[in-house]
Amino acid sequence: MSDRRLNVVVVEDDAEQRELVINEIAAKGFNVKGCADATALWRHLTVSHCDLIVLDVGLPGEDGLSVAEHLRTSSQVGIVMLTGYSASADQVRGLRHGADAYLTKPVDYPVLVATLESLGRRLRGRHAPAPVGGADDGEGWRLVADGWKLRTPDQQDVILTAYERDMLRRLIQASGRPIDRESLIGALTRDVHDFDPHRLEMVIYRLRRKIRAVSEWTLPLEAVRGVGYLVNGMSEERALAHPLD
């Protein structure tokens, strides 16, 4: 990280509380985005870079403990839990699920800001500069090794999971046209009704993190509001058939 402003996402289902936290943090120089639940967070992370997350535990749907655990397995984003659960057992549970800090409501905002600043300094010391969000010109992105590797424009290879491979192949086949979420999910599983809808966002998020670990380029995958996702400038390198002797 450089000296750029840190990107913070506040995940809080209470709209009034969320707005208050956003305003307090933004006033101290952070770039801040609000999300009402885990689904909104996963969708945001597929298209935008995030440094720090302020995370409520009692969220509708997927709770904050599950979110923190998923984040910690796939990233080094800073996580500050901000919740009404104040028992020591709750704090231990939050920290063990991946939180870097655990604060309780009603929060002392100077303490929250100081916690984010401290965590931001630690992150700056741990990471090299990385591009921020958005999709770069994707010219030069290629699937190789029968689709099991994604080669970046700067010739770095990223090993793909079966989900990542199938998703990228489906997007490449669309030739730059957006694909709706249901069609993408259909490319990943035969039983779309049994497939966790959050999983698609997690697949995209984890793929972005893997790429960011080895390359300065950003995956050219874009979210199209109300439609789905698309990729531009990506192709698959097909193996040449050997002629018979």
C-alpha positions in Angstrom: 0.0 0.0 0.0 1.1 3.6 -0.6 -0.1 6.7 1.1 -3.4 6.7 -0.6 -6.6 6.9 1.4 -7.6 3.6 2.8 -10.8 2.0 1.5 -13.2 1.0 4.3 -16.5 -0.9 4.0 -19.0 -0.7 6.9 -21.3 -3.7 7.0 -24.3 -2.9 9.2 -28.0 -3.7 8.7 -29.3 -0.8 10.7 -29.4 2.1 8.1 -29.2 4.9 10.7 -26.3 3.3 12.5 -24.5 2.5 9.3 -24.8 6.1 8.1 -23.6 7.4 11.4 -20.5 5.2 11.3 -19.8 6.0 7.7 -19.9 9.8 8.4 -17.7 9.5 11.4 -15.0 7.5 9.5 -15.2 9.5 6.3 -14.6 12.7 8.3 -11.2 11.3 9.3 -10.0 10.9 5.7 -11.1 7.3 4.8 -12.9 6.3 1.6 -16.0 4.6 3.0 -18.7 2.4 1.5 -21.7 1.0 3.3 -23.3 -2.4 2.9 -26.5 -3.7 4.6 -25.6 -7.4 4.6 -23.2 -10.0 3.5 -24.6 -10.3 0.0 -24.1 -6.6 -0.6 -20.5 -7.0 0.7 -19.6 -9.9 -1.5 -21.0 -8.1 -4.6 -19.0 -5.0 -3.7 -15.8 -6.9 -3.3 -16.1 -8.5 -6.7 -15.6 -5.1 -8.3 -13.8 -2.9 -5.7 -10.7 -3.1 -3.7 -11.1 -2.9 0.1 -8.5 -2.5 2.8 -10.5 -2.5 6.0 -14.0 -3.8 7.0 -16.1 -2.7 9.9 -18.3 -5.7 10.5 -21.5 -6.1 12.6 -22.1 -9.7 13.9 -25.9 -9.8 13.9 -26.5 -9.5 10.2 -29.5 -10.9 8.4 -28.7 -14.0 6.4 -25.0 -14.8 6.7 -23.8 -13.4 10.0 -20.6 -11.5 10.7 -18.7 -14.4 12.2 -19.2 -16.4 9.0 -18.3 -13.4 6.9 -15.1 -12.9 8.9 -14.1 -16.6 8.6 -14.6 -16.5 4.8 -12.6 -13.3 4.4 -9.8 -14.6 6.5 -9.4 -17.8 4.4 -9.1 -15.8 1.2 -7.5 -12.4 2.0 -5.6 -10.3 4.5 -8.1 -7.5 4.7 -8.3 -5.8 8.1 -11.5 -6.7 10.0 -12.9 -4.7 12.9 -16.0 -6.2 14.4 -18.4 -3.6 15.8 -21.3 -5.3 17.6 -23.7 -5.2 20.6 -22.4 -8.6 21.8 -20.2 -7.6 24.6 -19.5 -10.8 26.6 -15.9 -11.9 26.8 -16.9 -15.2 25.2 -18.4 -13.3 22.2 -15.1 -11.3 21.9 -13.1 -14.5 21.9 -15.4 -16.0 19.3 -15.0 -12.9 17.1 -11.3 -12.9 17.3 -11.0 -16.6 16.6 -13.2 -16.2 13.5 -10.7 -13.8 12.0 -11.3 -10.3 13.4 -8.2 -8.1 14.0 -10.1 -6.0 16.6 -13.4 -6.4 18.5 -15.3 -3.2 19.6 -18.8 -3.0 21.2 -21.7 -0.7 20.7 -22.2 2.1 21.6 -18.8 2.7 20.2 -16.5 5.5 21.1 -15.8 6.9 17.6 -12.3 8.2 18.3 -11.4 4.7 19.5 -12.9 3.2 16.3 -11.0 5.7 14.1 -7.7 5.0 16.0 -8.2 1.3 15.6 -8.7 1.7 11.8 -5.6 3.9 11.6 -3.5 1.5 13.6 -4.6 -1.5 11.5 -4.1 0.5 8.3 -0.4 1.2 9.4 0.1 -2.5 9.9 -1.3 -3.3 6.5 0.9 -0.7 4.8 3.9 -2.3 6.3 2.9 -5.7 5.2 1.9 -5.2 1.5 3.4 -3.7 -1.6 1.4 -1.2 -3.6 -1.6 -2.6 -5.4 -4.0 -1.2 -8.0 -7.3 0.0 -6.5 -10.5 -1.5 -7.8 -12.0 -1.3 -11.2 -11.0 -3.4 -14.3 -7.9 -2.7 -16.3 -7.8 -3.1 -20.1 -7.9 -6.9 -20.3 -5.9 -7.2 -23.5 -3.5 -10.2 -23.1 -5.4 -12.3 -20.6 -5.5 -15.9 -21.6 -6.7 -19.3 -20.2 -3.9 -21.8 -20.8 -3.1 -25.4 -19.8 -6.6 -26.6 -20.9 -8.2 -23.8 -18.9 -6.6 -24.6 -15.6 -4.3 -21.5 -15.5 -5.1 -17.9 -16.1 -2.1 -16.0 -17.6 -2.0 -12.3 -16.9 -0.8 -9.7 -19.4 2.6 -9.5 -17.4 2.9 -13.3 -17.9 2.1 -14.5 -14.4 0.2 -17.8 -14.2 -2.7 -18.2 -11.7 -3.8 -21.8 -10.9 -7.6 -22.0 -11.2 -10.1 -24.1 -9.3 -12.8 -25.9 -11.2 -15.3 -23.2 -10.3 -13.0 -20.4 -11.5 -12.2 -22.3 -14.7 -15.9 -23.0 -15.6 -16.9 -19.4 -14.8 -14.2 -17.8 -16.9 -14.9 -20.1 -19.8 -18.6 -19.2 -19.7 -17.8 -15.5 -19.7 -15.2 -15.8 -22.5 -17.8 -17.6 -24.7 -20.1 -14.6 -24.3 -17.5 -12.5 -26.3 -17.9 -9.4 -24.1 -21.7 -9.6 -23.6 -22.9 -9.6 -20.0 -24.0 -13.0 -18.5 -26.7 -13.0 -15.8 -25.9 -14.5 -12.4 -28.2 -17.5 -12.9 -26.5 -18.5 -16.1 -23.1 -18.3 -14.4 -24.3 -20.3 -11.4 -25.6 -22.9 -14.0 -22.1 -23.1 -15.4 -20.8 -24.0 -11.9 -23.3 -26.6 -10.7 -26.0 -28.9 -12.0 -28.3 -28.1 -9.1 -28.7 -24.3 -9.1 -31.3 -24.5 -6.3 -28.8 -26.1 -4.0 -26.1 -23.6 -4.8 -25.4 -20.9 -2.1 -26.1 -17.6 -4.0 -23.2 -16.0 -2.1 -20.8 -18.5 -3.5 -20.5 -16.8 -6.9 -19.3 -13.6 -5.3 -16.9 -15.6 -3.2 -15.5 -17.3 -6.3 -14.9 -13.9 -8.0 -13.5 -12.3 -4.8 -11.0 -15.1 -4.2 -9.9 -15.1 -7.8 -9.2 -11.4 -7.6 -7.2 -11.9 -4.5 -5.1 -14.7 -6.1 -4.3 -12.4 -9.1 -3.5 -9.5 -6.9 -0.9 -11.6 -5.0 1.2 -12.1 -8.2 0.4 -9.3 -10.6 -0.2 -5.6 -10.8 -3.0 -6.2 -13.3 -6.7 -6.3 -12.2 -9.0 -9.1 -13.5 -11.0 -7.5 -16.3 -14.3 -8.8 -14.9 -17.1 -6.2 -14.5 -20.4 -6.2 -12.8 -23.3 -4.9 -14.9 -25.9 -3.5 -12.6 -29.2 -5.4 -12.8 -27.7 -7.9 -15.3 -24.7 -9.9 -14.2 -21.0 -10.0 -15.2 -18.8 -9.7 -18.3 -15.2 -9.9 -19.2 -13.3 -8.2 -22.1 -10.0 -8.9 -23.7 -9.7 -12.5 -22.5 -9.3 -15.6 -24.6 -8.6 -19.3 -24.2 -5.5 -20.8 -25.8 -6.6 -24.1 -27.4 -4.1 -27.0 -27.6 -3.2 -27.7 -31.2 -4.3 -31.1 -32.5 -1.4 -33.3 -33.7 -1.9 -34.6 -37.2 -1.8 -38.3 -37.7 1.4 -39.7 -39.1 
